[in-house]
Amino acid sequence: MRLVVKNTGHAGSEKNTAHNSLSVWTRNFNNITFHKQFWPQGSDISNSSLDMAVTIGAGVQAGELHAANAKNNVMAVSGTNLDVGIVGWSAGGGHGYNTGEYGMGADNILQATVVTPSGDVLIANAHVNQDLFWALRGGGGSTYGIFTSMTVRVYPSPRATLWTFDLSSQNGITAREWWRTIAAFHERLPQAHERGTQGYYSVIGPPSSAGLALHGVLFGWDLANGTMGDIVAPLQELLDQSSTAHIQATTSFAEFPSFFQMM
């Protein structure tokens, strides 16, 4: 019998559907518990570091987790959309706005409870069922069993500074002119990263957009006032110079007192 496990249904290529299948829907597993110090099962003080953490049900979405975390002034890694389920996102690897600084979703899993194909309910972490724990962190949301809950690290919520950029091609631009600009932009990115920023951006074209475009954002966490402007100055200079009749470039800055308010 085909079995499909679905939380939010936020997946590409209809991966959460199958003809004539039995569907297990985990959306209603939506409990959230904060831990100032989390002890994984099977650990003791000699072999475990005590992380701040939150235990979530398999149905919790990013927006729900961020709202709950804000009450404790902490933050968890997540995807870029608030309706993405944290458990499936983390189990599949999990990249997002804050993963460049705090690690991928899979890196932040401390413990998971799963129902295996044999019907056993197992807890997996770095101390018990280690092989399963290794496989769950990146192996996919329902590859080795059905998650019922997961415990993930949380961090003190940082202040967020954003630099947003948008480039779009205009009529008359040549391929050489456009891609030289994109190459020059990428040449300057490593310096911005080395000085404490992470980014999320896309280069797109038809049919997703009317023309060629580069758009995205660089993030700085807990930066001193004015620091982001200094960090992105080489990029800003390039975009200012590139804003011609053939390329339209716009940028903006924004600051938020917490990660939750930024999202």
C-alpha positions in Angstrom: 0.0 0.0 0.0 1.3 3.5 -0.9 1.6 5.7 2.2 1.9 9.5 2.0 2.9 11.6 5.0 1.9 15.2 4.9 2.1 18.1 7.3 1.5 21.5 5.5 1.7 20.2 1.9 4.4 22.8 1.2 6.3 20.7 -1.3 7.2 20.8 -5.0 6.4 18.3 -7.7 3.4 17.0 -5.8 5.6 14.9 -3.5 2.9 14.8 -0.9 0.3 13.2 -3.1 0.0 9.7 -4.6 -2.9 8.0 -6.5 -4.8 5.5 -4.5 -2.6 6.0 -1.4 -3.3 6.2 2.3 -2.5 9.6 3.7 -1.2 10.3 7.2 -1.8 14.0 8.1 0.3 15.3 10.9 -0.9 19.0 10.9 -2.7 18.6 14.3 0.5 17.7 16.1 1.0 21.3 17.0 2.4 21.4 20.6 5.3 23.7 21.4 7.4 23.4 24.6 10.4 25.6 25.4 13.4 24.3 27.4 15.9 26.5 29.1 18.1 23.5 29.2 17.4 20.3 27.2 18.6 16.9 28.3 18.4 14.4 25.4 17.2 10.9 26.4 20.1 8.7 27.3 22.5 11.5 28.1 24.1 12.6 31.3 26.1 15.6 32.5 29.3 14.0 31.4 28.4 13.4 27.7 25.9 16.1 26.9 25.9 19.9 26.4 22.7 21.6 27.7 21.3 23.6 24.9 18.3 26.0 24.9 15.7 24.1 22.8 12.1 23.8 21.8 10.2 20.6 21.3 7.6 20.8 18.6 4.9 18.5 17.2 5.2 17.3 13.6 2.5 19.8 12.5 4.1 23.1 13.7 4.7 25.7 11.0 7.5 28.3 11.0 5.2 31.2 11.8 3.7 29.4 14.8 7.2 28.5 16.1 8.5 32.1 15.7 5.5 33.5 17.5 6.0 31.1 20.4 9.7 31.7 20.5 9.3 35.4 20.7 7.6 35.1 24.1 11.0 33.7 25.4 13.1 36.1 23.2 14.7 33.2 21.3 14.9 32.2 17.7 15.0 28.9 15.8 16.2 28.4 12.2 13.5 28.1 9.6 12.7 28.4 5.9 11.7 31.6 4.1 7.9 31.0 4.2 6.0 31.2 7.5 3.6 28.3 6.4 6.5 25.8 5.9 6.4 22.9 8.4 9.5 22.9 10.6 9.8 19.1 11.0 9.8 18.3 7.3 11.9 21.3 6.4 14.6 20.3 9.0 14.5 16.6 8.1 15.1 17.5 4.4 18.2 19.6 5.2 16.5 23.0 5.7 17.9 26.2 4.4 16.6 29.7 5.1 17.4 33.3 6.0 19.3 32.5 9.2 20.9 29.2 8.4 24.1 30.8 7.1 24.8 32.0 10.6 23.2 29.3 12.8 23.4 26.1 10.7 21.0 24.2 8.5 17.8 22.9 9.8 19.2 19.3 10.0 22.2 20.6 12.0 19.9 22.0 14.7 17.9 18.8 15.4 18.7 17.6 18.9 16.2 14.7 19.2 13.3 13.2 17.3 10.4 10.8 18.0 9.4 8.7 15.0 7.0 5.8 14.3 9.0 3.2 12.2 7.5 1.0 9.5 7.4 -1.8 12.0 5.2 0.2 14.3 7.8 1.0 17.0 7.9 4.4 18.5 11.5 5.4 18.8 13.4 8.3 20.2 16.6 9.1 18.3 19.4 11.5 19.3 23.2 11.5 19.7 22.9 9.0 22.6 20.2 6.5 21.6 19.4 5.1 18.1 22.3 7.0 16.7 22.2 5.5 13.2 18.5 6.5 12.9 19.3 10.0 14.2 22.1 10.4 11.6 19.6 9.3 8.8 16.8 11.5 10.0 18.9 14.7 9.8 18.7 15.2 6.1 17.2 12.0 4.9 13.7 13.4 4.4 10.6 13.9 6.4 9.1 10.4 6.0 11.9 8.3 4.6 12.7 6.2 7.7 9.5 6.7 9.7 6.8 9.2 10.6 7.9 12.0 12.9 5.6 12.8 15.7 7.8 15.4 17.4 11.2 17.0 17.1 13.5 19.0 19.5 15.6 21.8 17.9 18.1 24.3 19.2 17.0 27.9 19.8 19.2 30.9 20.2 18.9 34.4 21.8 16.9 36.4 19.3 19.3 38.8 17.4 18.7 42.3 16.1 18.4 42.1 12.3 19.7 44.5 9.7 18.7 44.0 6.1 20.1 45.3 2.8 17.7 44.5 0.0 18.7 44.8 -3.7 17.0 44.5 -7.0 18.4 44.6 -10.5 16.4 44.2 -13.7 17.4 44.3 -17.3 15.9 46.9 -19.6 15.3 47.0 -23.4 18.5 47.1 -25.4 20.7 45.3 -22.9 23.2 42.7 -24.3 23.8 39.4 -22.7 27.5 40.3 -22.2 26.6 43.5 -20.4 24.1 41.7 -18.1 26.3 38.8 -17.1 29.4 41.0 -16.6 27.3 42.9 -14.0 26.2 39.7 -12.3 29.8 38.4 -12.3 31.1 41.6 -10.7 28.3 41.3 -8.1 29.4 37.8 -7.2 33.1 38.9 -7.0 32.2 41.3 -4.2 30.0 38.9 -2.2 32.8 37.0 -0.4 34.1 40.2 1.2 30.6 41.0 2.5 30.3 37.4 3.9 33.7 37.6 5.6 32.5 40.8 7.4 29.5 39.1 9.0 26.6 39.0 6.5 24.7 36.2 5.0 22.5 36.4 1.9 19.5 35.0 0.1 19.0 35.9 -3.6 17.9 34.6 -7.0 18.8 35.2 -10.6 15.7 34.7 -12.7 14.4 35.3 -16.2 11.4 34.5 -18.4 8.9 33.1 -17.9 9.3 33.8 -14.2 9.9 37.5 -14.9 9.5 39.8 -17.9 13.3 40.1 -18.3 16.5 39.1 -16.5 16.6 40.0 -12.9 18.7 39.6 -9.7 16.9 40.2 -6.4 17.6 39.3 -2.8 18.7 40.4 0.6 21.8 40.4 2.8 21.3 39.9 6.5 23.4 41.1 9.5 22.7 39.8 13.0 23.5 42.1 16.0 25.6 44.5 13.9 26.5 47.9 15.4 24.6 50.8 14.0 25.9 51.8 10.6 28.0 48.7 10.1 25.8 47.2 7.4 26.3 50.3 5.2 30.1 50.0 5.4 30.0 46.2 4.7 27.9 46.5 1.5 29.5 49.7 0.3 31.4 47.9 -2.5 28.2 46.2 -3.7 26.3 49.5 -3.4 28.9 51.3 -5.5 28.7 48.6 -8.2 24.9 48.8 -8.4 24.9 52.5 -8.5 27.4 52.4 -11.4 25.3 49.7 -13.1 22.1 51.6 -12.9 22.0 52.8 -16.5 19.5 52.8 -19.4 20.0 49.1 -19.7 19.9 48.0 -16.0 17.6 49.3 -13.3 19.0 48.9 -9.8 17.4 49.7 -6.5 18.5 49.1 -2.9 17.2 49.7 0.6 18.1 49.2 4.3 15.8 48.1 7.1 16.4 47.3 10.8 14.3 45.2 13.2 14.8 44.7 16.9 14.2 41.0 16.7 14.1 38.1 14.2 10.4 37.6 14.8 9.6 41.1 13.8 11.7 40.8 10.7 9.8 37.7 9.6 
